[in-house]
């Protein structure tokens, strides 16, 4: 990766808080660091470049855009979902219930799919875990204690975004989601990097 550029727009944002990003417009471009998500994204991109599969794509999903991301993924016969998690200060993987729940949410929205046992378990977690339970997770509590309770609430609001985010070149862009249904395939969940 060539490095991370963070662009601050005068009078638009002054923090990387998700609440402040709500003031961005479609004309703004912002590149944010994601120690684990971006590493996994670009490793996946490199693997896909070597793959014989021609019809491939990388999407980024969260609790906020589960349904539209699943709809965008429906056109692919095989789907691999990776809940990226976080990193501890020493660089080791810090599993994230929020990411696993979001992965399960995408899986739960996919129709007519044969899902691996791991994918079925993630979907079951999505159905079982409440937003309030996610708010009690250690990472959410850490943010709340540092004064970011509004950000936690914003990020835990399910299915409010109508945007599926697909990696094109080196950036995630909004993509249309009105794809025609295609043949059912399989869905797998891979946990962590």
C-alpha positions, 0 to 999 in steps of 0.5 A: 500500500502506498500509505494512507491519506486523510483529507480534511475538508474545511468546515466539514470534518475535524475528527475521524468520528463517524458522526463527523463523517455524516457531513461529507457530500458525495463530492468528497473523497476520504481515505481512512486507515483501517489496520486490519480491514484494509490489510485484508482487503488488499491481500484479497485483491492480490489473491483475486488478481492471480485467480482464474475466476473472472467474475469477482468483487470485493465489498465492504459491509457493516451493520448499516448496509447489510441488506444492500451489500447482500443484494449486491453479492447475490449476482455471484455464485460463490461468496467468501465473507471475512469478519476482519476484527481488530488488532491489539496493540501488539498487532495480534488479532482481536476478534470482534463480535460486531464484525462477526455479527455484521458478517452473519447479517449479510449471510442471513440476507442472502437467499437460496444459498448453501452456507458452510457451518461457519456461515450458518453459525454467523447468521445465527449470531446475527439473529441472536445478538441484540444491538444493546448486547453489541453496545456492551461489547468491550470495544463499544464500551471503550469508545463510550468511555472515551466519549464516543457514545454517539458514534457507537449508536450510529455504527450499530444502526442496522440497514439504514444505508442504501449503499453497497461499497465495492472495491474498484481499483484502490477505493471503495465506491457506491454501486447500484444494487438492482441486480438480476437474480442469478443461480444460487451458489455457496457461502463460506465464512472465514474468520480473521486474516 
